[in-house]
Amino acid sequence: MNDFKGIEKFVSEKSSKRVEAGSIPEDERMIYANEAIHSDSSLKDYERWMTINTDRFVGKKILDIGGMPNGKFARAAKTKGIDLVTLNPSISEIAKERPIKGRNVIAGYVQNLPFQDETFDYEISYGAIPSHLAPVEKEYSDAFNEIFRTLKPGGQAYLVPVYGSVLKTEVFQKIKEGLLNRGAEIILDDVGFVLDENKAKVKVFKMTVKKKSRS
Ligand SMILES: C[S@@+](CC[C@H](N)C(=O)[O-])C[C@H]1O[C@@H](n2cnc3c(N)ncnc32)[C@H](O)[C@@H]1O
């Protein structure tokens, strides 16, 4: 089992706690996004921590939510023949440190994806969504609704890490039921743990959201 030392740095106090009812003003989203370390994980890191083999992405349309624009993963994916779009709300912030170019980089939030319905075969988020959302219902429900809307029938989303402390909340259960009622299949794989600020173990899950194929 992973002890997730590598992603402990992604865990902010806010993100590993409960999700409560309510909303935040949209202009506060940037505060949460910019709180993140804009890390640049390799394809190997993605495969290891997300427990995926990216061979299945070759020739498919993939959205990396909260990925590093033109980062290590994006460059390796391109070399492999993966049709990858990287979405990140902090592009102007990141561009202060490194040049960003290319058509496959889009500025935006997962809560309001700038894509048509049924665009992607796979959506992935590593160390970004849902862990960097404000811990309130509206942010979580918008994010999951948008991910589901933009998946093609038969498509799948993989999100890591999703914290056990979040999964237990009523708000999350409600969001999960909403997705199940729309025909989603949800799989939660226990992939390890992180330590909270009291050094207590918080379980970490990989969440897979599958959208049914049209039969
Ligand atoms: C810790 S980094 C992970 C980056 C990359 N996935 C990696 O592993 O190297 C988290 C990223 O999530 C992005 N992010 C934060 N809130 C977001 C949101 N609401 N929608 C999309 N991306 C978001 C941040 O801008 C940040 O670059």
The ligand as a Tripos MOL2 file, in Angstrom:
@<TRIPOS>MOLECULE
LIG
   27    29     1     0     0
SMALL
NO_CHARGES

@<TRIPOS>ATOM
      1 C1         -0.5350   20.3270   -6.8040 C.3       1 LIG1
      2 S1         -0.8220   20.8690   -8.4530 S.3       1 LIG1
      3 C2         -0.8420   19.3490   -9.3600 C.3       1 LIG1
      4 C3         -0.3670   19.5880  -10.7970 C.3       1 LIG1
      5 C4         -0.1360   18.3230  -11.6340 C.3       1 LIG1
      6 N1         -1.3500   17.5180  -11.7170 N.3       1 LIG1
      7 C5          1.0270   17.5290  -11.1120 C.2       1 LIG1
      8 O1          0.7980   16.5330  -10.4490 O.co2     1 LIG1
      9 O2          2.1610   17.9100  -11.3320 O.co2     1 LIG1
     10 C6         -2.5340   21.3260   -8.3930 C.3       1 LIG1
     11 C7         -2.9950   22.1430   -9.5840 C.3       1 LIG1
     12 O3         -4.4310   22.2030   -9.5480 O.3       1 LIG1
     13 C8         -4.8240   23.4100  -10.1240 C.3       1 LIG1
     14 N2         -6.1900   23.7120   -9.6920 N.ar      1 LIG1
     15 C9         -6.5540   24.2420   -8.4990 C.ar      1 LIG1
     16 N3         -7.8830   24.4620   -8.4820 N.ar      1 LIG1
     17 C10        -8.3580   24.0640   -9.6940 C.ar      1 LIG1
     18 C11        -9.6550   24.0640  -10.2830 C.ar      1 LIG1
     19 N4        -10.7160   24.5270   -9.6140 N.pl3     1 LIG1
     20 N5         -9.7970   23.5750  -11.5450 N.ar      1 LIG1
     21 C12        -8.7020   23.0900  -12.2110 C.ar      1 LIG1
     22 N6         -7.4500   23.0860  -11.7050 N.ar      1 LIG1
     23 C13        -7.2750   23.5690  -10.4650 C.ar      1 LIG1
     24 C14        -3.8030   24.4050   -9.6000 C.3       1 LIG1
     25 O4         -3.7190   25.5690  -10.4040 O.3       1 LIG1
     26 C15        -2.5080   23.5800   -9.5690 C.3       1 LIG1
     27 O5         -1.6680   23.8690  -10.6680 O.3       1 LIG1
@<TRIPOS>BOND
     1     1     2 1
     2     2     3 1
     3     2    10 1
     4     3     4 1
     5     4     5 1
     6     5     6 1
     7     5     7 1
     8     7     8 2
     9     7     9 1
    10    10    11 1
    11    11    12 1
    12    11    26 1
    13    12    13 1
    14    13    14 1
    15    13    24 1
    16    14    15 ar
    17    14    23 ar
    18    15    16 ar
    19    16    17 ar
    20    17    18 ar
    21    17    23 ar
    22    18    19 1
    23    18    20 ar
    24    20    21 ar
    25    21    22 ar
    26    22    23 ar
    27    24    25 1
    28    24    26 1
    29    26    27 1
@<TRIPOS>SUBSTRUCTURE
     1 LIG1         1 GROUP 0 **** ****
